[in-house]
């Protein structure tokens, strides 16, 4: 397979790496379209992307760019640790840990509200990434959680009937009201 021409390489780099539109990538690569219309530059670019050589190079460069853009496992954990450890008072408008910034004009001057990331949610996400959650425990169902916590060495407390109290304990409850009934 023949290598790409210089113009084709520039077109692919402009579109795949720099994120330019197809028409702008064709124009910047040095191609001349007699009509000069943007649609014709775009049509030429689309035709070039359909050729196997150009398409393969485009896909290769897109994968390379994607691999550079994706956060690593360590980067994710580091971000969550910073979100958890950074005091809310230290956040500023340009911080990547600021979830939302609201600026309002009032009689007393300009007021800025900075909403921080939810630290509890960040802890949960970090624990999931670390694998700290046991996938067998169903926290949503309290009864299942009690059964799961009662399991010791692979056997449940309920598996051995001798461990259950005889007869089962029952607690009676009565609602008492301070209001006088008519």
Buried (B, 14 or more C-beta within 10 A) or exposed (E): EEEBEEEBBBBBBBBBEEEBBBBBBBBBBEBEBEEEEBEBBBBBBEEBBEEEBBEEBBEEBBEEBEEEEEEEEEEBBEBBEBBBEBEEEEBEEEBEBBEEBEEEEEEEEEEEEBEBBEBEEBBBBBEEEEEEEEEEBEEEEEEEEEBBEEBEEEEEEEEEEEEEEEEEEEEEEEEEEEEEEE
